[in-house]
Every structure is written in C-alpha cells, then in structure tokens.
C-alpha cells in the first residue's frame, strides 16, 4: 500500500510581527524627534553633553531646574529603559525627583502662563511644591490672582515649608468640601427618591388609606414647626433679649421689632385658618369636609 505524501508545512507568517515592530520603532523615533525639537538645545542628541547640561543646572534657581527638567525629558526619550536609572545614578539624582523635575518642565514651560510665577518661586523646591496646582490655577496666580489663599508676593516671601503647608491645607479643604457636597447631593437624591416613592404609594392606595397618608404628612410638618418654634426660635429670642439688656438698648425698640416679626408668622397662620375654613376657638367644631359621615 502506497504511503500518503506528506503535506508541506506552511511557513510561519513573520511579516505581520515584523511590520508591527517596524511601526513601533518609527513611532518611537518620531516621538524622540518631537521631544528633541520641543525641549532640546538645537543640536543632535548626545548623551555626554546632556549629562553635563543637567549637572550644570541642578541645585540652582527655578529657571535652572526647569532647564534641567527639559534636558531630562530629552534624555528619557533617547536612552533605553534599562539605562535610565544608571544615568540618574551617575548624576546622583533620585528617580522621584527626576520625575517631578520633568513634570515641572512640562507644566511651567509655557512662558505666557508661568513667567511671573517662576520668578516669584525663585528656587526649584518652591516650584516643585506648586506642581499640585492645575493649569488654570497656575495661569490665575501668574496673572496676579489669588489661589489657595496666596498671591505671587506670598510665593516669593514664604518659606518652602510654609508654602507646602498652605497648599496642602487648601487642597485638603477643597477635597473635604467636594466630599461634603457629594454627600449632600446623595442625601438630596435619597430624599427625592423616598418622596417620589411615597407619592406613588399614595396614588396607588385606596381613598381612605390615601387620606390617612396625606394627613400623616401634614401632621409631621406641623410637629416639625412646633419643634422649631419651641426650640430654636425660643432660644434665639431669649439670646436676643439678653443682648438688648447687656447692651443697654431700649426695651421699646426690642418689643416693637420682635412683635412685628412674630405677627408676620401669626398672620400667615391666621390666613391658613381662613383659607381652609378652620375654627380658631377651643371648641370641637370642624369644617364640613373634615366631619365624619
């Protein structure tokens, strides 16, 4: 019996991976060229020269720190990933600090929105602390405005520790306010959902049950009003009267002002009695619509 011929094994398709690698290399080269054009010194990239540039600019003013940060951005795009830490080690530069210097170069390199702020900061430590500001805040401060309770003059005169404390406290306060606002919005949403659910329940109930539900809602509002009058309002009136006595103000003035305010509330209650035809005496008389059949 003749043996079947072996089918030829298809060669692996290496064209696609090779194309992907080539495209990635082209993209990386384009990005490196863009970084070099934006932050470089106008010359082709040369690692020893950039290492010298960064050493020269380190530990100097804010402007020098930004120049070092721009050089770091260029080097980061041109050296292999595994060589980056060795490069920083030769400079005696911590990776975290190098990252923040690069971030500062990106944030503050726009002269139109940061020139005055850089001048006021004066050194790299203050400028790094200002990284917590967003772009709008940087522009506002640079134009002479107030951000986080500080101005350009404050940035110039404050110590690094005071600036850090002020910015952190302002940020913490903003976060706390955002959290409080979010919680209030959640509470409002919850109350609206509960109210909507109650309204749907009342509409679905039988007439008698609906009447009981509405009556309960009104009674709850009245109980709350009584609590306010007997509690906070009474307490406020007592404090106000004591203040009048302490300051030697005339009793007639106190009486006239308080009486006028309370009469306004009394008038609104009286209007409700009239509008809904309610008895104002102590008897048991009820309007026709409220009497039992």
C-alpha positions as CSV (number, residue, x, y, z in Angstrom):
1,X,0.0,0.0,0.0
2,X,1.5,3.3,-1.0
3,X,2.2,5.8,1.8
4,X,0.5,9.1,1.5
5,X,2.7,12.0,0.7
6,X,3.4,14.4,3.5
7,X,1.7,17.7,3.2
8,X,4.1,20.6,3.1
9,X,4.2,22.5,6.4
10,X,3.2,26.1,6.0
11,X,6.0,28.6,6.9
12,X,5.2,30.9,9.8
13,X,3.9,34.3,8.9
14,X,6.5,36.6,10.2
15,X,5.6,39.5,8.0
16,X,3.0,41.0,10.4
17,X,5.1,40.9,13.6
18,X,8.0,42.4,11.7
19,X,5.7,45.2,10.4
20,X,4.4,45.9,13.9
21,X,7.9,46.2,15.3
22,X,8.9,48.5,12.4
23,X,5.9,50.7,13.0
24,X,6.6,50.9,16.7
25,X,10.2,51.9,16.0
26,X,9.1,54.6,13.6
27,X,6.6,55.9,16.2
28,X,9.3,55.9,18.9
29,X,11.7,57.8,16.6
30,X,9.1,60.3,15.7
31,X,8.3,60.9,19.4
32,X,12.0,61.3,20.3
33,X,12.5,63.8,17.4
34,X,9.5,65.8,18.7
35,X,10.8,65.9,22.3
36,X,14.2,66.9,21.0
37,X,12.7,69.7,18.9
38,X,10.5,71.0,21.7
39,X,12.9,70.7,24.7
40,X,16.4,70.3,23.1
41,X,19.2,72.8,22.5
42,X,19.0,72.7,18.7
43,X,21.8,70.2,18.3
44,X,21.6,66.4,17.7
45,X,21.2,64.3,20.8
46,X,24.5,63.5,22.5
47,X,24.3,61.7,25.9
48,X,27.5,63.1,27.5
49,X,26.6,66.6,26.5
50,X,23.1,66.3,28.1
51,X,24.6,64.8,31.2
52,X,26.8,67.8,31.5
53,X,23.9,70.2,31.0
54,X,21.8,68.5,33.7
55,X,24.7,68.6,36.2
56,X,25.2,72.3,35.5
57,X,21.6,73.2,36.1
58,X,20.9,71.0,39.2
59,X,20.6,72.7,42.6
60,X,20.2,76.2,41.1
61,X,17.3,78.5,40.6
62,X,13.8,77.6,39.4
63,X,14.8,78.5,35.8
64,X,17.8,76.3,36.0
65,X,15.7,73.4,37.4
66,X,13.2,73.8,34.5
67,X,16.2,73.7,32.1
68,X,17.4,70.5,33.7
69,X,13.9,69.1,33.6
70,X,13.7,69.8,29.8
71,X,17.0,68.1,29.3
72,X,15.8,65.1,31.4
73,X,12.8,64.8,29.1
74,X,15.0,64.6,26.1
75,X,17.3,62.0,27.6
76,X,14.4,59.9,28.8
77,X,13.1,59.6,25.2
78,X,16.5,58.7,23.8
79,X,18.1,56.2,26.2
80,X,16.9,52.6,26.6
81,X,14.6,51.9,29.5
82,X,17.2,49.8,31.3
83,X,19.8,52.6,31.1
84,X,17.6,55.3,32.6
85,X,18.3,54.5,36.3
86,X,22.1,54.1,35.7
87,X,22.0,57.6,34.0
88,X,20.2,59.1,37.0
89,X,22.6,57.3,39.4
90,X,25.6,59.0,37.7
91,X,24.0,62.3,38.3
92,X,23.2,61.5,41.9
93,X,19.5,62.2,41.1
94,X,16.7,60.2,42.7
95,X,14.1,58.9,40.1
96,X,11.3,60.5,42.0
97,X,13.0,63.9,41.9
98,X,13.8,63.5,38.2
99,X,10.1,62.7,37.5
100,X,9.0,65.8,39.4
101,X,11.5,68.0,37.6
102,X,10.3,66.7,34.2
103,X,6.7,67.3,35.3
104,X,7.6,70.9,36.3
105,X,9.2,71.4,32.9
106,X,6.0,70.3,31.2
107,X,3.7,72.4,33.4
108,X,5.7,75.6,33.7
109,X,7.5,75.8,30.3
110,X,4.7,78.0,28.8
111,X,6.1,81.4,29.3
112,X,2.8,83.2,28.8
113,X,1.2,81.4,31.8
114,X,4.0,80.9,34.2
115,X,6.8,83.5,33.8
116,X,5.9,85.6,36.9
117,X,5.2,82.5,39.0
118,X,8.6,81.1,38.2
119,X,10.2,84.4,39.1
120,X,8.3,84.5,42.4
121,X,9.2,80.9,43.3
122,X,12.8,81.6,42.8
123,X,14.1,78.1,43.5
124,X,13.3,74.5,42.5
125,X,11.9,73.5,45.9
126,X,9.1,76.0,45.8
127,X,8.4,75.3,42.1
128,X,8.1,71.6,42.8
129,X,5.6,72.4,45.6
130,X,3.5,74.4,43.1
131,X,3.0,71.2,40.9
132,X,-0.1,70.5,42.9
133,X,-1.9,73.4,41.2
134,X,-3.8,72.7,38.0
135,X,-3.1,74.7,34.8
136,X,-6.0,77.2,35.4
137,X,-4.6,77.9,38.9
138,X,-1.1,78.4,37.5
139,X,-2.4,80.9,35.0
140,X,-4.5,82.7,37.6
141,X,-1.6,83.0,40.0
142,X,0.7,84.1,37.3
143,X,-1.7,86.9,36.3
144,X,-1.7,88.3,39.8
145,X,-4.8,86.5,41.1
146,X,-5.2,84.6,44.4
147,X,-5.1,80.8,44.5
148,X,-5.4,78.7,47.7
149,X,-5.3,82.0,49.7
150,X,-1.9,83.0,48.4
151,X,-0.6,85.5,45.8
152,X,2.7,85.9,43.9
153,X,4.0,88.0,46.7
154,X,3.2,85.3,49.2
155,X,5.0,82.7,47.0
156,X,8.0,85.0,46.9
157,X,8.2,85.6,50.7
158,X,7.0,82.3,52.1
159,X,9.4,79.5,53.1
160,X,9.2,76.2,51.3
161,X,7.7,74.6,54.4
162,X,5.0,77.3,54.8
163,X,4.2,77.1,51.1
164,X,3.9,73.3,51.2
165,X,1.6,73.6,54.3
166,X,-0.6,76.2,52.8
167,X,-1.1,74.4,49.6
168,X,-1.7,71.1,51.3
169,X,-4.3,72.6,53.7
170,X,-6.0,74.3,50.8
171,X,-6.1,71.0,48.8
172,X,-7.4,69.1,51.9
173,X,-10.1,71.7,52.4
174,X,-11.1,71.6,48.7
175,X,-11.3,67.8,48.9
176,X,-13.4,68.0,52.1
177,X,-15.8,70.5,50.5
178,X,-16.1,68.3,47.4
179,X,-16.8,65.3,49.7
180,X,-19.4,67.3,51.7
181,X,-21.1,68.5,48.5
182,X,-21.2,65.0,47.2
183,X,-22.7,63.7,50.4
184,X,-25.3,66.4,50.4
185,X,-26.2,65.6,46.8
186,X,-26.5,62.0,47.7
187,X,-28.8,62.9,50.6
188,X,-30.9,65.1,48.3
189,X,-31.2,62.3,45.8
190,X,-32.2,59.8,48.5
191,X,-34.9,62.2,49.9
192,X,-36.2,62.8,46.3
193,X,-36.4,59.0,45.7
194,X,-38.2,58.5,49.1
195,X,-40.6,61.3,48.3
196,X,-41.3,60.0,44.8
197,X,-41.9,56.5,46.2
198,X,-44.3,57.9,48.8
199,X,-46.2,59.8,46.2
200,X,-46.5,56.7,44.0
201,X,-47.6,54.7,47.1
202,X,-50.3,57.3,48.0
203,X,-51.7,57.3,44.4
204,X,-51.9,53.5,44.4
205,X,-53.7,53.3,47.7
206,X,-57.5,53.3,48.3
207,X,-59.1,56.7,49.0
208,X,-59.2,56.1,52.8
209,X,-55.6,55.0,53.0
210,X,-54.6,57.9,50.8
211,X,-56.3,60.3,53.2
212,X,-54.5,58.8,56.2
213,X,-51.2,59.1,54.4
214,X,-51.7,62.8,53.5
215,X,-52.9,63.5,57.0
216,X,-49.8,61.9,58.4
217,X,-47.6,64.0,56.1
218,X,-49.3,67.3,57.2
219,X,-49.1,66.3,60.9
220,X,-45.3,65.6,60.5
221,X,-44.8,69.1,59.1
222,X,-46.8,70.6,62.0
223,X,-44.8,68.7,64.6
224,X,-41.6,69.9,63.0
225,X,-42.9,73.5,63.0
226,X,-43.8,73.3,66.7
227,X,-40.4,71.9,67.5
228,X,-38.7,74.9,65.7
229,X,-40.9,77.4,67.5
230,X,-40.5,75.8,70.9
231,X,-36.8,75.1,70.4
232,X,-34.5,77.2,68.1
233,X,-36.9,80.2,67.8
234,X,-37.5,80.4,71.6
235,X,-33.8,80.1,72.2
236,X,-33.0,82.8,69.7
237,X,-35.5,85.2,71.2
238,X,-34.0,84.6,74.7
239,X,-30.5,85.3,73.4
240,X,-31.7,88.4,71.6
241,X,-33.5,89.8,74.6
242,X,-30.4,89.2,76.8
243,X,-28.2,91.0,74.2
244,X,-30.6,94.0,74.3
245,X,-30.3,94.1,78.1
246,X,-26.5,93.7,78.1
247,X,-26.0,96.5,75.5
248,X,-28.4,98.8,77.3
249,X,-30.8,99.1,74.3
250,X,-34.3,100.4,74.8
251,X,-36.9,97.9,75.7
252,X,-39.4,99.6,73.5
253,X,-37.3,99.0,70.4
254,X,-36.8,95.3,71.3
255,X,-40.5,94.9,71.8
256,X,-41.5,96.6,68.6
257,X,-39.1,94.6,66.4
258,X,-39.8,91.2,67.9
259,X,-43.6,91.8,67.9
260,X,-43.5,92.8,64.2
261,X,-41.6,89.6,63.3
262,X,-43.9,87.3,65.3
263,X,-47.0,89.0,64.0
264,X,-45.9,88.2,60.4
265,X,-45.8,84.5,61.3
266,X,-49.1,84.8,63.2
267,X,-50.7,86.4,60.2
268,X,-49.6,83.5,57.9
269,X,-51.1,81.0,60.3
270,X,-54.3,83.1,60.5
271,X,-54.5,83.1,56.7
272,X,-54.4,79.3,56.8
273,X,-57.3,79.2,59.2
274,X,-59.3,81.4,56.9
275,X,-58.3,79.8,53.7
276,X,-59.3,76.3,54.9
277,X,-62.3,77.4,57.0
278,X,-60.8,76.1,60.3
279,X,-62.2,77.0,63.7
280,X,-59.9,79.2,65.8
281,X,-61.7,78.6,69.1
282,X,-61.2,75.8,71.6
283,X,-64.4,74.0,70.6
284,X,-64.7,70.8,68.6
285,X,-66.3,72.4,65.6
286,X,-64.9,71.1,62.3
287,X,-65.4,72.1,58.7
288,X,-67.9,70.1,56.7
289,X,-65.3,68.3,54.7
290,X,-63.5,67.1,57.8
291,X,-66.6,65.7,59.6
292,X,-67.4,62.0,59.7
293,X,-70.3,61.0,57.5
